Amino acid sequence: MSLPTVKTTCPYCGVGCGIEATVEDPAAHRVTIKGDPDHPSNFGKLCSKGATLGDTVTLENRLLYPSVDGRRCDWDTALDHVAGRFRQIIAKHGPDAVAFYVSGQLLTEDYYVANKLMKGFIGSANIDTNSRLCMSSAVVGYKRAFGADTVPCSYADLELAELIVLVGSNAAWCHPIAFQRIRKAKDNNPNLKVVVVDPRRTASCDIADLHLPLKPGMDALLFNGLLCHLQRDGRIDKDYVANFTNGFAEALHQAETSAGSVAAVAAGCELDPADVGQFFAWFAGTERTVTVYSQGINQSSSGSDKCNAIINCHLASGRLGKPGMGPFSFTGQPNAMGGREVGGLANMLAAHMDLDNPAHVDRVGRFWHSERVADKPGLKAVEMFEAIGDGRVKAVWIMATNPVVSMPDADRVKQALQRCELVVVSDCIANTDTAQLAHVLLPATGWSEKDGTVTNLERRISRQRPLFAASGEARHDWWIISRVAQRMGFADAFAYQSSAEIFREHAALSAFENDSEHQLRDFDLSAFATIGQTEFDSLQPVQWPVTRERPQGSPQLFGDKQFFTADRKARFIPVAPQGPRNKVDADYPFTLNTGRLRDQWHTMTRTGLAAKLNAHRPEPFVEIHPADAERLQLKNRSLARIESRWGQMLARVEIGAGQRRGSLFVPMHWTGQVSSHGRMGALVNPVVDPYSGQPESKQTPVRISAWPATWYATILARQPLAIRDCEYQVKIRGEQFYRYELAGSDAGKDWRQWSRELFSENGIAGAGDWLEYSDLQAGYYRCAYLAGNRLQACLLVGPDFELPEPGWLCSLFPKPELSRSERLALLSGQPPKGEADIGRIVCSCFNVGEKTIQQAVQAQKLQSVAAISACLGAGSGCGSCVAELKEFLPQPG
C-alpha cells in the first residue's frame, strides 16, 4: 500500500517552495520531504533548510499544554484568564493599553483573525509583526509610488531579464531557490548580466559580472546618480513619464543636487568611478532589467527612500508592467505577504485598506459589523516595546515569534517584558528567551500540523496542509484567538470552525465594494469569495489578484499603466540621500552589518533541531577584513567582544577579504537557549525609518576587541548537558551527540574533578571506561568516557583556541562501538592513520566536508565545481555551497 503524500509549502523564506511530504509514521512524526515538481515557485528544488524539514517535526522542545503563572491548566482556564485580564485592562486603561505582536510564521487565516480582533473589536491598531523588521520599508516604497502595496514582478521576470541588479540581497543564502533560478537563467542566456550592490562580497557575487561594494547606507545616492545618468544619456521614457506618472521633475532635481555626476556618486559611495559608470551604462542600455532588493535596503533609517530611489529609475525608464523588468522586493518570511494582505502591520487595515482613510474604516466596519474599528495607526514594533517598558501598554500577546532575541536593543525588550503586567505567548516551542518571561503560555500547532494559506514574495498564494494531527493539547492560532474573542464578548464575529471559513471571509472582504470596473484596491480575491471546503482543500498555487474575470490569477501587474492612486498615475518620490542615523566615531569606529546564514532560520527553534544544518557555521561569529584584524591583533577562530551603545556579545573571529574595511558582519540566529553571549539583537541600534518604522539593523556603530580567555574547551556528549559557571558557552545539536564550545577567563580550574562532576550530574558517568590525559601546567586536559566500548562523552581543554577540529570525534557517536585504533586516537582528537576526517562541513545537503573536498581536488585534479559535484555530490543539491566550492579549486596564476 502506498504511503500518503501531502502537498504543502515550506515554512522558511519568502520564496514559498512547494513540498511533497510522504508520511511514513504519523505516531512517530516520521516523514520524507521532497520538493514538489509541480509547484511554480521551485519546480521540485529545495534548499538545505527545506530538505531537512523532516528532522524538525519531532516533539522535542514542543509546547504541549497551556499554563498560567507556571502551572499547567486546561484550555478553559487559560482562555478565561487571558480574556478576563484583557477585559479588565481595557476597562481601566482603554484599548490602547493592550497590544499584539505577531509573526510572518502565522498563516494568513491566523493573521486575519488576530487583526480583526484587535483593530475591529478591541478598537486599537496596536497589532504589529516581526515582518516590520524585514519588509515594511518596501511596503512604504510601493505605496508611495503605486498607491498600493503592489509587488509588480514574478519569478518568471528573473528568467526573462537581461540585467538583474541585486541590491542589499544575498539571495544565494537568504532566498536560495530563487537565486538558483537566476543562476540557471544566466547559464541559459549568455547576454544576462548580474550586478551585486552590497558592502560585503557574499555568495551571491559568485555569478556577478560586477560587484559594487559601496559604503554602507549609500544606496540612495547610487540610484539618484543612476536617475541623473538616465536623463543625461537620453534614456528617459518621456511618453511614459508624461502620461502615466507625476513628480518626475521634482525627483530629478533632488537627485541632481546630490548625485549629478558619476564622479560625485563614486566618491560618496567609495566606489571605483569606472565600475559606477559601467553599472549606469548597463542599466541605461538594457530594457529588460529587474532590480531585486531586500534587507540591505529595507533595514535602514532611510529604507523607504532607498526603495523609492530604485523605483524612480524604473518609472523614469518605463521598465515596469512588461515581462523581464521591474522593481522586485524580496521579503524575508514565508507569510510576510499574507500579513500585508490582512493588515498585520500597525499602520494598515485589512485587504490593503488604510486606517487614515475614513471611507476605508467605514467600509471595514460595515463588513465586520463593528462600530469599534480603529481609525488611527497603532504602535509599530520598536514603539510597542518602548510603550511596554514605560507602562503605557499593560498587556501584550506575542504569537509565533521571539522578540527578546530578534528585536533591536533586545536587552531593553527583555526588561520591558519583565515589567509588563500580562505577557501572553502562544507558540509551538516551549523554551525560548521570550517564553521564559510569559505569564501565560498557549500551545499552538507547528508547521507540520497547520492548515491554511501563505503568500510568497511574488504574490503567490499556496496551501499549507497538515501532515499530522495536533500534538498534545496544541490548537491552531486562529482557534486560540477566536476563543479569546468569544470570551471577550465578540462571539458572533468569531464563530469560526475552519480555516476555509476564514479564508472565504478574507477573500470576500477583498472584493467588498471593489468592483473591477472602478477598482482602486489592488488586493482582490473575489474569485474565492464563496469558496467551499472542498475547493479550499484542493486550492492550487495562484498569484493575486484572483478575480472572477481572472480566476487563474495575475502574474504581471501594471501592464495597463494604471496605478492605484487617485489619478491612476504612478508617483516619483524626491529622495535626499542620507547615511546611517548614528555615525561611527572614535569610540565605536566600526559599522555592524547583520544578516542570515545559509543553513539557519531566525532564532533556530526549528533549524537548530536538524544536525545537518548546525555543521556549516556552528557558533556565533564576526566577520572582519584582514587589515582590520591585523591592526587589532585579532586571530582567526579566536574570540572577540563586540560592543555598541546598546549591548554586547561574544563571537568567533572569521577573517575574510570579502568584508569591507571598517565593517563587521554578525549573523542573527543565536539565542540565550543555545549561546551564553550570542544574541546579536542586544547590539543593534533601535533607530527606525520615520515612514516605515523599520529598524536600522545594517548600520550600528560598534567596537571590537579580543576577549581575554585563559582556557578553551570542546565537549561532545551523547545527551544534553547542564553546564554552569561558564562565561562563553554554545550548544550545538549533532547526529546522536551534542557539542559544546566553552571558554573562560578564570584560572586554576581542576579539570579532572570538573569533568567527573559534570558527567556524573548529567547521568553520563557510570561503570564504564575513562580515558584521560593531562598536562595541567601547560593548560591541557583531555578525557573520554566509554560504556560498552561506545563513546558517551569527551572533553578537550587547551590554553588557546586552537583545539582539534571535532569533525572526526563527532563521527564516532553513531558507531555502535569503537575500534582499538579509534580508542587509542581518542584523546588526540585526530583520526588514526588511514581513516578519513571530513573536516568542517561545506555541503549540508550531502554532508561533504572541506578536507574531503581538498583531498579529491588534489588527488583527482578536479578543475570545476561540476567535477566536484560529479565526484562527491557537493553542490548538486540546493546549490547554495557552489560559491564556497570554487574556493577549493586551483586559482589562476
C-alpha positions, 0 to 999 in steps of 0.5 A, spaced: 500 500 500 502 506 498 504 511 503 500 518 503 503 524 500 501 531 502 502 537 498 504 543 502 509 549 502 515 550 506 515 554 512 522 558 511 523 564 506 519 568 502 520 564 496 514 559 498 517 552 495 512 547 494 513 540 498 511 533 497 511 530 504 510 522 504 508 520 511 511 514 513 509 514 521 504 519 523 505 516 531 512 517 530 512 524 526 516 520 521 516 523 514 520 524 507 520 531 504 521 532 497 520 538 493 514 538 489 515 538 481 509 541 480 509 547 484 511 554 480 515 557 485 521 551 485 519 546 480 521 540 485 528 544 488 529 545 495 534 548 499 538 545 505 533 548 510 527 545 506 530 538 505 531 537 512 524 539 514 523 532 516 528 532 522 524 538 525 517 535 526 519 531 532 516 533 539 522 535 542 522 542 545 514 542 543 509 546 547 504 541 549 499 544 554 497 551 556 499 554 563 498 560 567 503 563 572 507 556 571 502 551 572 499 547 567 491 548 566 486 546 561 484 550 555 478 553 559 482 556 564 487 559 560 482 562 555 478 565 561 484 568 564 487 571 558 480 574 556 478 576 563 485 580 564 484 583 557 477 585 559 479 588 565 485 592 562 481 595 557 476 597 562 481 601 566 486 603 561 482 603 554 484 599 548 490 602 547 493 599 553 493 592 550 497 590 544 499 584 539 505 582 536 505 577 531 509 573 526 510 572 518 510 564 521 502 565 522 498 563 516 494 568 513 487 565 516 491 566 523 493 573 521 486 575 519 483 573 525 488 576 530 487 583 526 480 583 526 480 582 533 484 587 535 483 593 530 475 591 529 473 589 536 478 591 541 478 598 537 486 599 537 491 598 531 496 596 536 497 589 532 504 589 529 509 583 526 516 581 526 515 582 518 516 590 520 523 588 521 524 585 514 519 588 509 515 594 511 520 599 508 518 596 501 511 596 503 512 604 504 516 604 497 510 601 493 505 605 496 508 611 495 509 610 488 503 605 486 498 607 491 498 600 493 502 595 496 503 592 489 509 587 488 509 588 480 514 582 478 514 574 478 519 569 478 518 568 471 521 576 470 528 573 473 528 568 467 526 573 462 531 579 464 537 581 461 540 585 467 538 583 474 541 588 479 541 585 486 541 590 491 542 589 499 540 581 497 544 575 498 539 571 495 544 565 494 543 564 502 537 568 504 532 566 498 536 560 495 531 557 490 530 563 487 537 565 486 538 558 483 533 560 478 537 566 476 543 562 476 540 557 471 537 563 467 544 566 466 547 559 464 541 559 459 542 566 456 549 568 455 547 576 454 544 576 462 548 580 466 548 580 474 550 586 478 551 585 486 550 592 490 552 590 497 558 592 502 560 585 503 562 580 497 557 574 499 555 568 495 551 571 491 557 575 487 559 568 485 555 569 478 556 577 478 559 580 472 560 586 477 560 587 484 559 594 487 561 594 494 559 601 496 559 604 503 554 602 507 547 606 507 549 609 500 544 606 496 540 612 495 545 616 492 547 610 487 540 610 484 539 618 484 546 618 480 543 612 476 536 617 475 541 623 473 545 618 468 538 616 465 536 623 463 543 625 461 544 619 456 537 620 453 534 614 456 528 617 459 521 614 457 518 621 456 511 618 453 511 614 459 513 619 464 508 624 461 502 620 461 502 615 466 506 618 472 507 625 476 513 628 480 518 626 475 521 633 475 521 634 482 525 627 483 530 629 478 532 635 481 533 632 488 537 627 485 541 632 481 543 636 487 546 630 490 548 625 485 549 629 478 555 626 476 558 619 476 564 622 479 560 625 485 556 618 486 563 614 486 566 618 491 560 618 496 559 611 495 567 609 495 566 606 489 571 605 483 568 611 478 569 606 472 565 600 475 559 606 477 559 608 470 559 601 467 553 599 472 549 606 469 551 604 462 548 597 463 542 599 466 541 605 461 542 600 455 538 594 457 530 594 457 529 588 460 532 589 467 529 587 474 532 590 480 531 585 486 532 588 493 531 586 500 534 587 507 540 591 505 535 596 503 529 595 507 533 595 514 535 602 514 533 609 517 532 611 510 529 604 507 523 607 504 527 612 500 532 607 498 526 603 495 523 609 492 530 611 489 530 604 485 523 605 483 524 612 480 529 609 475 524 604 473 518 609 472 523 614 469 525 608 464 518 605 463 521 598 465 515 596 469 508 592 467 512 588 461 515 581 462 523 581 464 523 588 468 521 591 474 522 593 481 522 586 485 522 586 493 524 580 496 521 579 503 524 575 508 518 570 511 514 565 508 507 569 510 510 576 510 505 577 504 499 574 507 500 579 513 500 585 508 494 582 505 490 582 512 493 588 515 498 585 520 502 591 520 500 597 525 499 602 520 494 598 515 487 595 515 485 589 512 485 587 504 490 593 503 485 598 506 488 604 510 486 606 517 487 614 515 482 613 510 475 614 513 471 611 507 476 605 508 474 604 516 467 605 514 467 600 509 471 595 514 466 596 519 460 595 515 463 588 513 465 586 520 459 589 523 463 593 528 462 600 530 469 599 534 474 599 528 480 603 529 481 609 525 488 611 527 495 607 526 497 603 532 504 602 535 509 599 530 514 594 533 520 598 536 514 603 539 510 597 542 516 595 546 518 602 548 510 603 550 511 596 554 517 598 558 514 605 560 507 602 562 503 605 557 501 598 554 499 593 560 498 587 556 501 584 550 500 577 546 506 575 542 504 569 537 509 565 533 515 569 534 521 571 539 522 578 540 527 578 546 532 575 541 530 578 534 528 585 536 533 591 536 536 593 543 533 586 545 536 587 552 531 593 553 525 588 550 527 583 555 526 588 561 520 591 558 517 584 558 519 583 565 515 589 567 509 588 563 503 586 567 500 580 562 505 577 557 501 572 553 505 567 548 502 562 544 507 558 540 509 551 538 516 551 542 516 551 549 523 554 551 525 560 548 528 567 551 521 570 550 517 564 553 521 564 559 518 571 561 510 569 559 505 569 564 501 565 560 503 560 555 498 557 549 500 551 545 499 552 538 500 547 532 507 547 528 508 547 521 507 540 520 500 540 523 497 547 520 492 548 515 491 554 511 494 559 506 501 563 505 503 568 500 510 568 497 514 574 495 511 574 488 504 574 490 503 567 490 498 564 494 499 556 496 496 551 501 499 549 507 496 542 509 497 538 515 501 532 515 499 530 522 494 531 527 495 536 533 500 534 538 498 534 545 493 539 547 496 544 541 490 548 537 491 552 531 492 560 532 486 562 529 482 557 534 486 560 540 484 567 538 477 566 536 476 563 543 479 569 546 474 573 542 468 569 544 470 570 551 471 577 550 464 578 548 465 578 540 462 571 539 458 572 533 464 575 529 468 569 531 464 563 530 469 560 526 470 552 525 475 552 519 480 555 516 476 555 509 471 559 513 476 564 514 479 564 508 472 565 504 471 571 509 478 574 507 477 573 500 470 576 500 472 582 504 477 583 498 472 584 493 467 588 498 465 594 494 471 593 489 468 592 483 473 591 477 470 596 473 472 602 478 477 598 482 482 602 486 484 596 491 489 592 488 488 586 493 482 582 490 480 575 491 473 575 489 474 569 485 474 565 492 469 569 495 464 563 496 469 558 496 467 551 499 471 546 503 472 542 498 475 547 493 479 550 499 482 543 500 484 542 493 486 550 492 492 550 487 498 555 487 495 562 484 498 569 484 493 575 486 489 578 484 484 572 483 478 575 480 472 572 477 474 575 470 481 572 472 480 566 476 487 563 474 490 569 477 495 575 475 502 574 474 504 581 471 501 587 474 501 594 471 501 592 464 495 597 463 499 603 466 494 604 471 496 605 478 492 605 484 492 612 486 487 617 485 489 619 478 491 612 476 498 615 475 504 612 478 508 617 483 516 619 483 518 620 490 524 626 491 529 622 495 535 626 499 540 621 500 542 620 507 547 615 511 546 611 517 542 615 523 548 614 528 555 615 525 561 611 527 566 615 531 572 614 535 569 610 540 565 605 536 569 606 529 566 600 526 559 599 522 555 592 524 552 589 518 547 583 520 544 578 516 542 570 515 546 564 514 545 559 509 543 553 513 539 557 519 532 560 520 531 566 525 532 564 532 533 556 530 527 553 534 526 549 528 533 549 524 537 548 530 533 541 531 536 538 524 544 536 525 545 537 518 544 544 518 548 546 525 555 543 521 556 549 516 557 555 521 556 552 528 557 558 533 556 565 533 561 569 529 564 576 526 566 577 520 572 582 519 577 584 513 584 582 514 587 589 515 582 590 520 584 584 524 591 585 523 591 592 526 587 589 532 591 583 533 585 579 532 586 571 530 582 567 526 577 562 530 579 566 536 574 570 540 572 577 540 567 582 544 563 586 540 560 592 543 555 598 541 551 603 545 546 598 546 549 591 548 554 586 547 556 579 545 561 574 544 563 571 537 568 567 533 573 571 529 572 569 521 577 573 517 575 574 510 577 579 504 570 579 502 568 584 508 569 591 507 574 595 511 571 598 517 565 593 517 563 587 521 558 582 519 554 578 525 549 573 523 542 573 527 540 566 529 543 565 536 539 565 542 540 565 550 537 557 549 543 555 545 549 561 546 551 564 553 553 571 549 550 570 542 544 574 541 546 579 536 539 583 537 542 586 544 547 590 539 543 593 534 541 600 534 533 601 535 533 607 530 527 606 525 525 609 518 520 615 520 515 612 514 516 605 515 518 604 522 523 599 520 529 598 524 536 600 522 539 593 523 545 594 517 548 600 520 550 600 528 556 603 530 560 598 534 567 596 537 571 590 537 576 587 541 579 580 543 576 577 549 581 575 554 580 567 555 585 563 559 582 556 557 578 553 551 574 547 551 570 542 546 565 537 549 561 532 545 556 528 549 551 523 547 545 527 551 544 534 553 548 537 558 547 542 564 553 546 564 554 552 569 559 557 571 561 558 564 562 565 561 562 563 553 558 557 552 554 554 545 550 548 544 550 545 538 545 539 536 549 533 532 547 526 529 546 522 536 551 527 540 551 534 542 557 539 542 559 544 546 564 550 545 566 553 552 571 558 554 573 562 560 577 567 563 578 564 570 584 560 572 586 554 576 580 550 574 581 542 576 579 539 570 579 532 572 574 533 578 570 538 573 569 533 568 567 527 573 562 532 576 559 534 570 558 527 567 556 524 573 550 530 574 548 529 567 547 521 568 553 520 563 558 517 568 557 510 570 561 503 570 564 504 564 571 506 561 575 513 562 580 515 558 584 521 560 590 525 559 593 531 562 598 536 562 595 541 567 601 546 567 601 547 560 593 548 560 591 541 557 586 536 559 583 531 555 578 525 557 573 520 554 568 516 557 566 509 554 560 504 556 560 498 552 566 500 548 561 506 545 563 513 546 558 517 551 562 523 552 569 527 551 572 533 553 578 537 550 581 543 554 587 547 551 590 554 553 588 557 546 583 556 541 586 552 537 583 545 539 582 539 534 577 540 529 571 535 532 569 533 525 572 526 526 570 525 534 563 527 532 563 521 527 564 516 532 557 517 536 553 513 531 558 507 531 555 502 535 562 501 538 569 503 537 575 500 534 582 499 538 585 504 533 579 509 534 580 508 542 587 509 542 586 516 537 581 518 542 584 523 546 588 526 540 582 528 537 585 526 530 583 520 526 588 514 526 592 513 520 588 511 514 581 513 516 578 519 513 576 526 517 571 530 513 573 536 516 568 542 517 562 541 513 561 545 506 555 541 503 549 540 508 545 537 503 550 531 502 554 532 508 561 533 504 566 536 508 572 541 506 578 536 507 574 531 503 573 536 498 581 538 498 583 531 498 579 529 491 581 536 488 588 534 489 588 527 488 583 527 482 585 534 479 578 536 479 578 543 475 570 545 476 565 545 481 561 540 476 567 535 477 566 536 484 559 535 484 560 529 479 565 526 484 562 527 491 555 530 490 557 537 493 553 542 490 548 538 486 543 539 491 540 546 493 546 549 490 547 554 495 555 551 497 557 552 489 560 559 491 564 556 497 566 550 492 570 554 487 574 556 493 577 549 493 579 549 486 586 551 483 586 559 482 589 562 476 596 564 476 
